[in-house]
Amino acid sequence: MKELLEYLASLQKTGPIAGANMAQLESLLADCWDEFEGSREEGMASYKLLNRMKEVEWNPPLLTFIIERHGALVMGSTRAEKYEWALNMETKTADYAQVGHRQVHKMGPAPMCCANHN
């Protein structure tokens, strides 16, 4: 956790984080993910952060990001669920909310209705 906090403190500004900073941030966050109360909700695990964090923002004390979850795809869905996570660096808590989905595969044809089609 110390390394993550030092890294965030070293950023020149608040707001979006992108580009070269992402790989280091993902690695540091993955290393201390389990230290955040609530981080294991929805089956979230540290390795799922790597190369999947989007729309990352640092607005002290909150680090927020969007991540897609693909569990529904395994069950036959055509959509990936999108969750926004908010990590509070002061309280060491993690909160999340489902914020939508992304269409990953084309939807199949609608099922035929049981009505009599003469």
matplotlib code that plots the C-alpha trace (Angstrom):
import matplotlib.pyplot as plt

x = [0.0, 2.9, 4.2, 0.8, 0.3, 3.8, 3.1, -0.3, 1.4, 4.1, 1.6, 1.8, -1.9, -5.3, -7.8, -7.4, -4.5, -3.6, -0.7, 2.6, 1.4, -1.2, 1.0, 2.8, -0.5, -2.2, 0.7, 0.9, -2.8, -2.9, -0.2, -2.3, -5.8, -6.8, -5.9, -9.1, -12.2, -14.8, -12.3, -13.5, -17.1, -18.5, -15.7, -13.1, -9.5, -6.3, -5.2, -8.4, -7.1, -4.1, -4.6, -8.4, -8.7, -10.4, -11.3, -9.0, -9.1, -7.2, -9.1, -7.7, -8.5, -10.4, -9.0, -11.8, -11.9, -14.2, -13.6, -15.5, -16.5, -16.9, -18.6, -21.9, -20.2, -19.1, -22.8, -23.9, -24.6, -23.4, -22.6, -19.9, -21.0, -19.2, -18.5, -17.1, -14.9, -14.0, -11.1, -10.7, -7.0, -7.7, -10.3, -8.8, -12.3, -13.5, -17.0, -18.5, -21.6, -22.7, -22.7, -23.8, -22.6, -20.8, -22.1, -19.3, -21.0, -23.9, -27.2, -28.9, -32.3, -35.2, -37.0, -40.2, -43.3, -45.7, -48.6, -50.3, -48.8, -51.2]
y = [0.0, 2.4, 2.2, 2.9, 5.9, 7.2, 6.8, 8.6, 11.4, 11.8, 12.5, 16.0, 16.6, 15.2, 13.9, 11.2, 8.8, 7.2, 6.1, 5.1, 5.6, 2.9, -0.2, 0.9, 1.9, -1.4, -3.3, -1.3, -1.5, -5.3, -5.8, -4.2, -4.9, -7.2, -4.5, -2.5, -3.5, -4.5, -5.3, -8.9, -8.0, -9.4, -11.9, -9.2, -10.3, -8.4, -10.1, -8.9, -5.3, -5.9, -4.4, -3.9, -0.7, 2.1, 5.8, 5.9, 9.1, 10.3, 12.9, 12.5, 10.6, 8.7, 6.6, 5.6, 3.4, 1.3, -2.3, -4.8, -8.2, -11.1, -13.7, -13.3, -14.0, -17.4, -18.1, -17.3, -13.5, -11.3, -8.4, -7.6, -5.8, -2.5, -1.6, 1.6, 1.1, 3.9, 3.3, 5.6, 5.8, 7.3, 4.7, 1.8, 0.9, -0.1, 0.5, -0.4, 0.1, -1.5, 1.3, -0.4, -2.9, -3.3, -5.4, -7.8, -10.2, -9.7, -10.7, -13.7, -13.5, -13.0, -16.2, -17.1, -16.3, -19.2, -17.4, -19.1, -17.7, -18.8]
z = [0.0, 0.8, -2.7, -4.2, -2.0, -2.8, -6.5, -6.3, -4.3, -7.0, -9.8, -11.0, -11.2, -10.3, -12.8, -15.5, -15.5, -18.8, -21.0, -19.6, -16.0, -16.3, -16.2, -13.1, -11.4, -12.2, -10.8, -7.6, -7.1, -7.8, -5.2, -2.4, -3.7, -0.8, 1.7, 0.7, 2.6, 0.1, -2.7, -3.0, -3.8, -7.0, -7.1, -7.9, -7.6, -8.0, -11.3, -13.0, -12.7, -15.0, -18.5, -17.9, -16.0, -18.0, -17.3, -14.3, -12.3, -9.2, -7.2, -3.6, -1.6, -4.3, -7.1, -9.5, -12.6, -14.8, -15.4, -17.5, -16.0, -18.4, -16.2, -18.0, -21.3, -20.0, -19.2, -22.7, -22.6, -25.4, -23.0, -20.6, -17.4, -16.6, -13.0, -11.5, -8.5, -6.1, -3.7, -0.8, 0.1, 3.6, 4.8, 2.7, 1.4, -2.0, -3.3, -6.6, -8.7, -12.0, -14.5, -17.7, -20.2, -23.5, -26.3, -27.0, -29.5, -31.8, -30.3, -31.8, -33.4, -31.2, -30.2, -32.0, -30.0, -29.2, -30.9, -33.8, -37.0, -39.8]

ax = plt.figure().add_subplot(projection="3d")
ax.plot(x, y, z, "-o")
ax.set_aspect("equal")
plt.show()
